[in-house]
Amino acid sequence: MRVTESGGSVGFNGSIPGAARLHLVDGVALLRPEEQVFTAMLTGFANQQLARNLARTTVEGRENAVKAFTAYVNTYPWNWTPAMVDEWLGDLRSLRDLKRSTIRSYSEAVRSFCHFVTDPLYEWTATCEERFGTHPVQVVHEWNTAVHVQDNESDPKKRAFTKTELHAFFAHCDDEVARIRSLGRKGWLPAFRDATVFKTAYAYGTRRNETRMLDAADFGRNPHGAEFGEFGRCQVRFGKAKKGSPPKRRGVLTVFDWTPDVLDEWFTEV
């Protein structure tokens, strides 16, 4: 294994993950050439991203976006034009009213795919030129895509709960547990779990996936906060990762005096 000048990895046989020669045999006629070449492109695109240690969810999301764009324009990458991207993104914004962040992620997926198939290292341009007499070009540019300039792009109509609203929400969660249990139904346990999850997420400021992946072993003592007992610290193991990196870890200290009671009741009684 060696590294190219652009930073990509190359096998001992000179092949690059995602290269055309790994997915198509030279000189062999294809039964459905356009469909098979496009499928091979997607496979190569996935392999190239996996070689960069990108998450499978990222790889699958980009592939789905490229497929959606292909279905919309009803033609293959070697026939794409910037005007097609403009029309597609415009329809997504005006007809489907998708969020700005979603629009940008779709355009970024198509941009990444075009960057991949137009890179000479992967030989897709030469393959398309040979088979179809034309080749793909980059159709997503700075002037037809939105720029990410703010850290927070949430809807301004959304706001954080006030303390009164938050108290009412937690009280409602607790009331639901009592209500379901009084009816003799089994659903009280999932309701209790949900109430505990909501309170834990607020107590430690964790994201959805961070909260979902928490385990009993992630809680421990804080030597500077003995009053919190066994729940003085939360070790978040599945924090938001950077591109090509594993989940980021961080520790969060307990600050609310009611947090240990909530967690202790869940782990010891429920």
Protein Blocks (a to p, Z undefined) as FASTA:
>chain_A
ZZdfkopacdfkopaehiaklmpcghiacfblmlmmmmmmmmmmmmmmmmnopafklmmm
mmmmmmmmmmmnopafklgcfklmmmmmmmmmmmnopafklmmmmmmmmmmmmmmmmpmk
lommmmmmmmnopacddfbdfklcccdfbfblcdfkbccddfklmmmmmmmmmmmmmmmm
mnopaklmmmmmmmmmmmmmmmnopafklmmmpcfklpccdfklmmnommlbccdfbbcc
dehiacdddddddfbfklmmmmmmmmmmZZ
